[in-house]
Amino acid sequence: MSIKCLAVLLFHNDEDLVADQIKYYKYDNNHDLIVFNHNSSDNTSNELQKYKDDIICIYDMSSKISFKDEEVHDTIYKIIQGNQDINKSEIKLSNDNGYNLDIIKNYEWISFPESDEFLEGPDRKKSYYNYLSDINNTKINYIYFRTYTYWF
């Protein structure tokens, strides 16, 4: 049985990562996509529009929503949870494919990678999606990634 997965992607001046992220999560790992574009001043918005048919919703976030005190992430979590207590003048929905964001009803797993992160299982023998499928019927209900960044 296949499981339903959602990837929530946050971009800020990441035009060079948009295509790779969408391909990785949507096609290589069977995730639906919701994207937040936080005040990008490069070509990120245009790159996202190229893939709008692959993305459920694209939210454009104003610079008034700050990374300070986790405001950006708090706003994203509120939207994902259906909380109406957000400043809608600071968020523009630029793409909505008529989707109801009832995540509890619609998804078994939700992934929140950073825009430059490509989540994997413990090794590359299987896809990230296949590892999620393996643990879906266990008592595990969340995964915390301890990651290392390598610079060569």
JOKAHU-V224298 format. One record per residue. N is the residue number from 0. SS is DSSP state (H for helix, E for strand, L for the rest). PSI is psi as a letter, one per 20 degrees, with the letter a starting at -180 (* if undefined). NEAR is the number of other C-alpha atoms within 8 Angstrom. Layout:
N & SS & PSI & NEAR
N & SS & PSI & NEAR
//
This chain:
0 & L & p & 2
1 & L & q & 4
2 & L & q & 9
3 & L & p & 11
4 & E & q & 12
5 & E & p & 12
6 & E & p & 13
7 & E & o & 12
8 & E & p & 12
9 & E & p & 11
10 & E & q & 12
11 & L & o & 9
12 & L & l & 10
13 & L & k & 11
14 & L & h & 10
15 & L & i & 6
16 & L & i & 9
17 & H & g & 11
18 & H & g & 9
19 & H & g & 7
20 & H & g & 11
21 & H & g & 12
22 & H & g & 9
23 & H & g & 10
24 & H & g & 13
25 & H & g & 12
26 & H & g & 9
27 & H & h & 8
28 & L & j & 11
29 & L & l & 10
30 & E & q & 12
31 & E & q & 12
32 & E & p & 15
33 & E & p & 12
34 & E & p & 12
35 & E & p & 13
36 & E & o & 14
37 & E & n & 11
38 & L & l & 10
39 & L & p & 12
40 & L & j & 6
41 & L & b & 8
42 & L & j & 9
43 & H & g & 16
44 & H & g & 10
45 & H & h & 7
46 & H & g & 11
47 & H & h & 10
48 & H & h & 7
49 & H & h & 6
50 & L & j & 10
51 & H & h & 10
52 & H & i & 6
53 & H & i & 8
54 & L & p & 13
55 & L & g & 14
56 & E & q & 13
57 & E & p & 15
58 & E & p & 12
59 & E & p & 12
60 & E & p & 12
61 & L & q & 9
62 & L & i & 7
63 & L & i & 5
64 & L & o & 9
65 & L & q & 9
66 & L & i & 8
67 & H & p & 6
68 & H & k & 5
69 & H & k & 8
70 & H & g & 10
71 & H & g & 10
72 & H & h & 8
73 & H & g & 8
74 & H & g & 9
75 & H & g & 9
76 & H & h & 8
77 & H & g & 12
78 & H & g & 10
79 & H & h & 9
80 & L & i & 9
81 & L & j & 8
82 & L & p & 8
83 & L & i & 6
84 & L & m & 5
85 & L & q & 8
86 & L & n & 6
87 & H & i & 6
88 & H & i & 5
89 & H & i & 9
90 & E & p & 10
91 & E & p & 9
92 & E & o & 9
93 & E & i & 8
94 & E & p & 10
95 & E & o & 9
96 & L & k & 8
97 & L & k & 5
98 & L & q & 7
99 & L & o & 4
100 & L & l & 7
101 & L & n & 8
102 & H & h & 8
103 & H & h & 6
104 & H & h & 5
105 & H & i & 7
106 & L & q & 11
107 & L & h & 9
108 & E & p & 9
109 & E & p & 9
110 & E & p & 8
111 & L & m & 7
112 & L & q & 12
113 & L & r & 7
114 & L & h & 10
115 & L & j & 7
116 & L & p & 6
117 & L & o & 7
118 & L & q & 6
119 & L & r & 8
120 & L & a & 9
121 & L & i & 4
122 & L & a & 6
123 & L & k & 7
124 & L & h & 4
125 & L & r & 8
126 & L & r & 11
127 & H & g & 10
128 & H & g & 9
129 & H & h & 9
130 & H & g & 10
131 & H & g & 9
132 & H & g & 10
133 & H & h & 7
134 & H & i & 9
135 & L & h & 10
136 & L & k & 6
137 & L & a & 6
138 & L & i & 5
139 & L & p & 7
140 & L & j & 6
141 & L & q & 4
142 & L & p & 5
143 & L & p & 4
144 & L & p & 4
145 & L & o & 4
146 & L & q & 4
147 & L & q & 4
148 & L & p & 4
149 & L & p & 4
150 & L & p & 3
151 & L & * & 2
//
